[in-house]
Amino acid sequence: MLHVMRNTEQGDDGEAANALTPGLSASRQEQLRRDLLLTPEERVRAAEETLTLDRLRHGGAPSRVIGFDRYEDYLDYKWKLSTGGA
């Protein structure tokens, strides 16, 4: 990717970039170029911010694991959950 950026900076057209990065859209290539302009510290901060926004978007609470001693207990739990009783 760095080779592609150097070629792009030297004035080559986008064909070189597309040849070296097949399957990446132009917007993704531009995003990678912008990311490489950031310092490592700035990249970490951006990644942490993205993670925070993703957690807010998806509720932030991890999935919980529930164990049951008997299958009947599980069925009772599911029934209560479906009727709004749990």
C-alpha positions in Angstrom: 0.0 0.0 0.0 2.9 2.3 0.8 4.2 1.8 -2.7 0.8 2.7 -4.1 0.8 5.9 -2.1 4.3 6.9 -3.4 3.2 6.2 -7.0 0.1 8.3 -6.4 2.1 11.2 -4.9 4.4 11.1 -7.9 1.5 11.7 -10.2 0.6 8.2 -11.4 -3.0 7.6 -12.2 -5.1 5.3 -10.1 -4.5 2.3 -12.3 -1.3 1.4 -10.3 -3.3 1.6 -7.1 -6.1 -0.6 -8.4 -3.6 -3.1 -9.8 -1.9 -3.6 -6.4 -5.0 -3.5 -4.3 -7.6 -5.6 -6.1 -11.0 -5.6 -4.5 -10.7 -2.3 -2.7 -13.0 0.4 -3.7 -11.7 3.9 -4.3 -13.2 5.1 -1.0 -11.5 2.4 0.9 -8.2 3.2 -0.7 -8.7 6.9 0.1 -9.4 5.9 3.7 -6.2 3.9 3.9 -4.3 6.8 2.5 -5.7 9.1 5.2 -5.0 6.6 7.9 -1.3 6.4 6.8 -1.0 10.1 7.2 -1.8 9.8 10.9 0.8 9.2 13.6 0.6 5.9 15.4 -0.7 7.6 18.4 -3.5 9.3 16.4 -4.4 6.0 14.8 -4.8 4.4 18.3 -7.0 7.3 19.4 -9.1 7.0 16.3 -9.5 3.3 16.8 -10.5 3.8 20.5 -13.0 6.4 19.4 -14.5 4.0 16.8 -14.7 1.3 19.5 -16.5 3.6 21.9 -19.0 4.7 19.2 -19.6 1.0 18.2 -20.3 0.1 21.8 -22.8 3.0 22.1 -24.5 2.0 18.9 -24.9 -1.7 19.9 -25.9 -1.1 23.5 -22.4 -1.7 25.0 -23.5 -4.5 27.2 -21.9 -7.8 26.4 -24.0 -10.9 25.9 -24.6 -12.9 29.0 -24.3 -16.6 29.4 -26.9 -18.4 31.5 -26.6 -21.9 32.6 -29.4 -24.2 33.7 -29.3 -27.3 35.8 -32.2 -28.9 34.0 -33.7 -28.6 30.6 -37.1 -27.8 32.2 -35.5 -24.8 33.9 -34.4 -23.6 30.5 -37.9 -24.0 29.1 -39.4 -22.1 32.0 -36.9 -19.3 31.5 -37.7 -19.1 27.7 -41.5 -19.1 28.4 -41.1 -16.3 31.0 -38.9 -14.4 28.6 -41.4 -14.7 25.8 -44.3 -13.6 27.9 -42.4 -10.7 29.5 -42.2 -12.3 32.9 -38.4 -12.5 33.2 
